[in-house]
């Protein structure tokens, strides 16, 4: 029986495309066989998900394009596959069967656009060409017969970056999107995907095998301890080396470095917001630009560790592997680009294993012993605050830390709103765009409360008991 590696069938479909594209890339036959990949995934003449096999394969062709890097003219990591986005009902306010055709007509009275009319049974109807989606009609209806129907992607996007186009497809506002990938995970049809740079990673590994000049380092996010639950973490690490990565390093070590530096910065400035989550930082840029000076000047753990590796080994190539789609955007920033060569999600790592027929459950266990418990706990909400508190303690800094941990972008918005109005009773904001923290990232194989328990267990297993213990190995 095949082991279930993903939460949803949509993830599994995405994985199959990633796997087949990767397989052809390893073999050097991608360009020759690219048109055959949809047939490899849907080999028969009967559709498995759509109305016909032809549409199914047409959508797969679009998925392949995104797996190969997507639209180069679109800087956003998140893309909509229009042809796949046609099954959701029209979004917006609509009258349900609960309308009793009452005499009061409060909905009509409150509508300033004249969008409400009634048929011969006195049942209300909404003219979509006039409606501006203000929702006043729904508020006054005594039967709650008018509802606001939103699509899963709209509900998932807490920054309101998704609208519905004239063609009834989802559209992403690049100015508002923080590239967290929440819509990617929640879309029931997989019509929204994050661009993949898996081909770049394969290219780096293949070139390193033929060129002794540089080595490819895999730096793995601490949330990896909550993933690949069908195997042991040590086997996951061995699998990375079997793929061709020279060395595997914990990004939790970069987190230790950040915690030490950020706690000192906080004590000097008196107030900070964290800079570890790129989606959170991007949200501040787009929604609260006046608070940008308060964002920690320290790079994220990914960038911090990449910077250290490049300093030690200037010819190295660094690939971050984690749960985050926003990290793909962060790696393209001018301030980060010199230190991180590419980014992969855990979903893509699973596809990479299987594209080379590597069954990690059969491998011996390797170890990760680079970081402290405090660096590893960055993976979950609240972990950064614990690490900053430890950083202050270890450096003997007398600072009255009063922190707030924001679990998800909605909590981030409330904290930032209070700060902008001078009403926040805290001097440090830990911002995590994904609910649960990194363990809730869109690129995870699995999501859920059990991930938190796995991270806490992983933290207790750390050889280094303090941040200083972990960082001392770098000196």
C-alpha positions in Angstrom: 0.0 0.0 0.0 1.3 3.4 -1.0 2.2 5.7 1.9 0.1 8.8 2.1 2.6 11.7 1.9 0.3 14.7 1.4 -2.8 16.2 3.0 -4.7 16.6 -0.2 -5.2 15.1 -3.6 -4.4 18.5 -5.1 -1.0 18.4 -3.5 -0.5 14.9 -4.9 -1.4 16.1 -8.4 1.1 19.0 -8.2 3.7 16.5 -6.9 3.2 14.2 -9.9 3.9 17.1 -12.3 7.0 18.1 -10.3 8.2 14.5 -10.2 7.8 13.9 -14.0 9.4 17.2 -15.0 12.3 16.5 -12.6 12.7 12.9 -13.9 13.1 14.2 -17.4 15.4 17.0 -16.3 17.8 14.5 -14.6 17.8 12.4 -17.7 18.4 15.4 -20.0 15.3 14.6 -22.0 12.9 17.3 -20.8 12.7 19.3 -24.0 12.2 16.2 -26.1 9.5 14.7 -23.9 7.8 17.8 -22.5 4.6 17.3 -24.6 4.3 13.7 -23.4 4.3 14.5 -19.7 0.5 15.2 -19.5 -0.1 11.8 -21.1 2.3 10.2 -18.6 0.2 11.6 -15.7 -3.2 10.9 -17.4 -2.4 7.9 -19.6 -5.9 6.7 -20.4 -8.7 8.2 -22.5 -11.0 8.8 -19.5 -10.7 11.9 -17.4 -9.9 11.5 -13.7 -10.8 15.0 -12.5 -12.3 17.2 -15.3 -15.0 17.0 -17.9 -12.8 15.5 -20.5 -9.2 14.2 -20.9 -8.3 17.0 -23.3 -9.1 19.7 -20.8 -7.3 17.8 -18.1 -4.1 17.6 -20.2 -4.4 21.2 -21.2 -4.4 22.2 -17.5 -1.5 19.9 -16.9 0.4 21.8 -19.7 -0.1 25.0 -17.7 1.0 23.3 -14.5 4.2 22.2 -16.3 4.9 25.8 -17.3 4.7 26.9 -13.7 6.9 24.0 -12.5 9.5 25.2 -15.1 9.5 28.7 -13.6 6.2 30.2 -14.8 5.7 33.5 -16.5 9.0 35.3 -16.4 7.3 38.7 -17.0 5.3 38.2 -13.8 7.4 38.9 -10.7 4.9 37.3 -8.4 5.7 33.8 -7.1 2.0 32.9 -7.1 0.2 32.4 -10.4 -3.4 31.6 -11.4 -4.1 28.9 -14.0 -7.2 30.5 -15.7 -8.3 27.4 -17.5 -8.4 25.5 -14.2 -10.3 28.3 -12.4 -13.8 27.8 -13.7 -15.7 25.6 -11.3 -16.3 27.9 -8.4 -19.7 29.6 -8.2 -19.9 33.3 -8.9 -18.6 35.3 -5.9 -20.5 38.1 -4.2 -23.8 38.7 -2.6 -26.8 36.6 -3.7 -30.3 35.9 -2.5 -31.0 32.4 -1.2 -34.2 30.3 -1.1 -34.7 31.7 2.4 -36.2 34.9 0.9 -39.9 34.9 1.9 -41.0 37.8 -0.4 -41.8 40.0 2.6 -43.6 43.3 2.4 -40.9 45.3 4.2 -38.4 45.3 1.4 -35.7 46.6 3.7 -33.1 45.3 1.3 -34.4 47.5 -1.5 -34.7 50.6 0.8 -31.1 50.3 2.0 -29.5 49.7 -1.5 -28.2 53.0 -2.8 -27.5 51.6 -6.3 -30.9 50.3 -7.1 -29.5 46.8 -7.5 -32.5 45.1 -5.8 -35.6 44.1 -7.7 -38.5 41.7 -7.1 -40.2 39.1 -9.3 -44.0 38.4 -9.4 -43.6 36.3 -6.2 -42.0 39.3 -4.4 -38.7 37.4 -4.2 -35.7 39.6 -4.2 -33.0 39.5 -7.0 -29.6 41.3 -7.2 -28.5 43.0 -10.4 -24.8 42.3 -10.5 -24.1 45.1 -13.0 -25.3 47.6 -10.3 -24.2 45.9 -7.1 -21.0 47.2 -5.5 -20.9 44.4 -2.8 -21.4 46.8 0.1 -23.4 44.2 2.0 -26.0 46.5 3.4 -28.8 44.4 2.1 -27.5 41.3 3.9 -27.3 43.2 7.1 -31.0 44.3 7.1 -32.6 41.1 5.8 -34.7 39.7 8.7 -34.4 36.2 7.4 -30.7 36.3 6.7 -31.6 35.3 3.2 -28.8 37.3 1.5 -25.3 35.8 1.8 -21.9 36.8 0.7 -20.5 33.9 -1.3 -16.7 33.9 -1.3 -14.4 31.5 -3.0 -11.9 29.5 -0.9 -9.0 31.5 -2.3 -10.7 34.7 -1.2 -11.4 33.4 2.2 -7.8 32.1 2.5 -6.3 35.5 1.5 -6.4 37.6 4.6 -4.8 40.6 2.9 -7.6 40.8 0.3 -5.2 40.4 -2.7 -7.6 38.2 -4.6 -10.5 39.5 -6.7 -12.6 37.9 -9.4 -12.0 39.0 -13.0 -14.6 39.6 -15.7 -14.0 36.1 -16.9 -14.9 34.7 -13.5 -11.4 33.7 -12.7 -9.3 34.6 -9.6 -7.0 37.5 -10.1 -4.1 38.4 -7.8 -3.3 42.0 -6.9 0.5 42.1 -7.0 0.6 45.2 -4.9 -1.2 43.5 -2.0 0.0 39.9 -2.3 2.5 38.9 0.3 3.1 35.5 -1.5 2.4 33.5 1.6 0.8 30.8 -0.5 -2.3 30.4 1.6 -4.5 30.5 -1.5 -2.3 27.8 -3.1 -3.0 25.4 -0.3 -6.7 26.2 0.0 -7.8 26.1 -3.7 -9.8 22.9 -4.1 -8.9 22.7 -7.9 -5.3 23.5 -7.7 -5.9 26.5 -9.9 -3.4 28.6 -8.0 0.2 27.5 -7.9 3.6 28.8 -6.7 6.3 28.9 -9.3 9.0 26.2 -8.9 12.7 26.6 -9.3 13.3 22.9 -9.1 15.0 22.8 -12.5 17.6 25.3 -11.2 18.3 23.1 -8.2 18.8 20.0 -10.5 21.1 22.1 -12.7 23.2 23.1 -9.7 23.5 19.5 -8.6 24.3 18.2 -12.0 27.0 20.8 -12.6 28.5 20.2 -9.2 28.9 16.5 -10.0 31.0 17.4 -13.1 32.8 20.4 -11.5 34.9 20.1 -8.3 35.1 23.9 -8.0 31.9 24.3 -6.0 29.7 22.3 -3.6 25.9 22.5 -3.2 24.8 23.1 0.3 21.2 22.2 1.4 20.1 24.4 4.2 16.9 23.0 5.7 14.3 24.9 7.7 13.7 23.5 11.3 10.1 22.7 10.3 11.5 19.7 8.4 11.2 17.8 11.7 7.4 17.9 11.4 7.4 16.6 7.8 8.1 13.3 6.0 6.4 11.6 8.9 6.5 8.2 7.1 10.3 8.2 7.5 12.9 9.2 10.1 14.5 12.7 10.0 18.0 11.1 9.7 16.8 9.3 6.6 15.6 12.5 5.1 19.0 14.0 5.6 20.8 11.0 4.1 18.4 11.3 1.1 19.5 14.8 0.5 23.1 13.7 0.2 22.1 10.9 -2.0 20.4 13.5 -4.3 23.8 15.2 -4.7 23.9 17.8 -2.0 27.4 17.9 -0.5 26.4 19.1 3.0 23.2 19.6 4.9 23.0 22.4 7.5 20.2 23.4 9.8 18.7 26.9 9.2 18.1 26.7 12.9 21.8 27.7 13.2 21.0 30.9 11.3 18.0 31.3 13.7 20.4 31.1 16.7 22.6 33.8 15.0 19.5 36.0 14.4 18.2 35.5 18.0 21.5 36.6 19.5 21.7 39.7 17.2 18.1 40.6 17.3 17.9 40.5 21.1 20.8 43.0 21.2 19.2 45.2 18.6 15.9 45.2 20.5 17.6 46.4 23.7 19.4 49.2 21.8 16.3 50.4 19.9 13.6 49.8 22.5 11.1 48.4 19.9 11.3 45.9 17.0 9.2 43.8 14.8 10.8 40.5 13.6 12.3 40.1 10.2 12.3 36.3 9.9 9.0 35.8 8.0 9.3 37.4 4.5 5.5 37.4 4.0 5.1 39.4 7.3 7.8 41.9 6.2 6.2 42.3 2.8 2.8 42.9 4.6 4.4 45.7 6.5 5.8 47.2 3.3 2.4 47.1 1.6 -0.1 47.9 4.4 2.0 49.7 7.1 4.9 51.4 5.3 5.2 53.9 8.2 6.3 51.1 10.4 9.1 49.9 8.2 11.8 51.6 10.3 10.8 49.4 13.2 11.5 46.1 11.3 14.7 44.4 12.6 17.7 45.1 10.4 18.9 41.5 10.9 18.4 39.2 7.9 16.2 36.2 8.1 17.8 32.9 9.4 17.9 31.7 5.8 19.9 34.7 4.6 22.0 34.8 7.7 23.1 31.2 7.3 23.6 31.6 3.5 25.8 34.6 4.2 27.9 32.6 6.6 28.4 29.7 4.2 29.3 32.0 1.4 31.9 33.6 3.6 33.5 30.3 4.6 33.1 28.8 1.1 32.8 31.6 -1.6 32.4 29.1 -4.4 29.5 27.3 -2.7 25.9 27.1 -4.0 23.2 27.4 -1.3 19.7 25.9 -1.7 17.1 26.6 1.0 14.5 23.8 1.6 11.5 24.7 3.7 7.7 25.1 3.9 7.5 28.7 2.6 6.5 30.0 -0.8 7.4 33.6 0.2 11.0 32.4 0.7 11.2 32.1 -3.1 10.5 35.8 -3.4 12.9 36.7 -0.6 15.7 34.8 -2.4 15.3 37.2 -5.3 15.8 40.3 -3.3 19.0 42.2 -4.0 20.0 42.0 -0.3 19.5 38.2 -0.3 20.4 37.1 -3.8 24.2 36.9 -3.2 23.7 34.4 -0.4 20.9 32.0 -1.5 21.0 30.5 -5.0 17.6 28.8 -5.0 14.6 27.8 -2.9 12.6 24.6 -2.7 9.6 23.6 -0.7 9.1 20.3 1.1 6.6 19.3 -1.6 9.3 19.8 -4.2 11.8 17.8 -2.2 9.5 14.8 -2.1 9.1 15.1 -5.9 12.9 15.3 -6.2 13.4 12.1 -4.2 10.9 10.2 -6.2 12.2 11.5 -9.5 15.4 9.6 -8.7 13.6 6.6 -7.2 15.1 7.3 -3.8 13.1 5.5 -1.1 14.3 7.3 2.0 12.7 4.7 4.3 15.4 2.3 3.2 18.3 4.6 4.0 20.6 4.8 7.0 20.2 7.7 9.4 22.4 10.8 9.3 22.3 13.5 11.9 21.7 17.2 12.2 23.6 18.8 15.1 24.1 22.4 14.1 21.7 24.3 16.3 20.3 24.9 19.7 16.8 24.2 20.9 16.0 27.9 20.6 17.0 28.0 17.0 14.9 25.0 16.2 11.8 26.4 17.9 11.7 29.2 15.4 9.6 26.8 13.3 6.4 27.4 15.4 4.6 30.5 16.5 6.0 31.8 19.8 9.4 30.3 19.2 11.1 33.5 18.1 9.9 35.3 21.3 11.4 32.4 23.4 14.7 32.7 21.5 14.9 36.5 21.9 14.2 36.1 25.7 17.0 33.6 25.8 19.3 35.8 23.8 18.8 38.7 26.3 19.4 36.3 29.2 22.6 34.8 27.8 24.1 38.2 26.9 23.2 39.6 30.4 21.2 42.3 28.8 18.8 43.9 31.3 15.8 44.7 29.1 12.1 44.4 30.1 10.9 42.3 27.2 7.2 42.6 26.5 6.5 40.6 23.4 3.5 39.7 21.4 3.4 36.6 19.2 1.2 37.0 16.2 -0.1 33.6 14.9 -1.2 34.3 11.3 -1.5 37.4 9.3 -4.8 38.5 10.9 -3.2 38.7 14.3 -0.2 40.5 12.7 -2.6 43.1 11.2 -4.2 43.8 14.6 -0.8 44.2 16.3 0.5 46.5 13.6 -2.7 48.5 13.6 -2.4 49.1 17.4 1.2 50.0 17.0 0.4 52.5 14.3 -2.1 54.1 16.6 0.1 54.1 19.6 -2.0 51.6 21.4 0.1 48.5 21.5 1.3 47.4 25.0 4.4 45.6 23.8 7.9 46.3 22.6 8.5 43.3 20.3 6.2 41.9 17.6 6.9 38.4 16.4 5.1 38.2 13.1 4.2 34.8 11.4 2.0 35.1 8.3 1.0 31.4 8.4 -1.2 30.1 11.3 1.0 28.0 13.5 4.1 29.6 12.1 6.4 27.9 9.6 4.9 24.5 10.3 1.7 25.8 8.7 3.5 27.0 5.5 1.9 26.3 2.1 4.9 24.2 1.0 4.5 21.7 3.8 3.6 18.1 3.0 1.2 17.9 6.0 -0.4 20.5 8.2 -2.0 20.2 11.7 -1.5 20.5 15.4 0.7 17.4 15.5 3.4 19.4 13.7 3.9 21.6 16.8 4.4 18.5 19.0 7.0 17.2 16.5 8.9 20.6 16.6 8.9 20.7 20.4 10.3 17.1 20.5 12.9 18.1 17.9 14.0 21.0 20.1 14.5 18.8 23.2 16.9 16.6 21.1 19.3 19.4 20.3 22.9 18.8 21.5 23.5 22.5 22.1 21.5 23.7 25.1 22.1 27.4 24.6 22.3 29.8 21.7 25.9 30.6 22.6 26.8 26.9 22.5 25.6 26.7 18.9 27.2 29.9 17.7 30.5 29.1 19.4 31.2 26.4 16.8 31.3 29.2 14.1 34.1 31.1 15.8 
